[in-house]
Amino acid sequence: MGRLGDIPAGEGMPEIAEEDKNLIMHIELSILGGHVLMGTDAPDSRGFNLNIGNNFYIGLEPDTRVETKRLFDALSVGGEVTMDLQVTFWGAYYGTCVDKFGIQWMFNCYEK
């Protein structure tokens, strides 16, 4: 589990409000069949505007960066890239997009 206060300061990134530092950035629970449920807090102070329908993502963890990029590019067609694929501070090749049907997708690749 990671908290919003664990996010390192970055150029152009807003500072985490003191009252938000203990909120959850990432948490996961392994369930049957190798599936994982993940969650995060989404405070207004971080720019989240939650509505029914935009409060979940389908998360994929492909085995390679090549496969991650292929899937990301295919699902982004006619939709919107909300975070370009990039290496993150937690070590994943990560990105998010919304497909042409309005479904939000999250990609994490931990290829060595």
Secondary structure by P-SEA (a helix, b strand, c coil): cccccccccccccccccccccccccbbbbbccccbbbbbbbbbcccccccccccccccccccccaaaaaaaaaaaaccccccccccccccccccbbbbccccbbbbbbbbcc
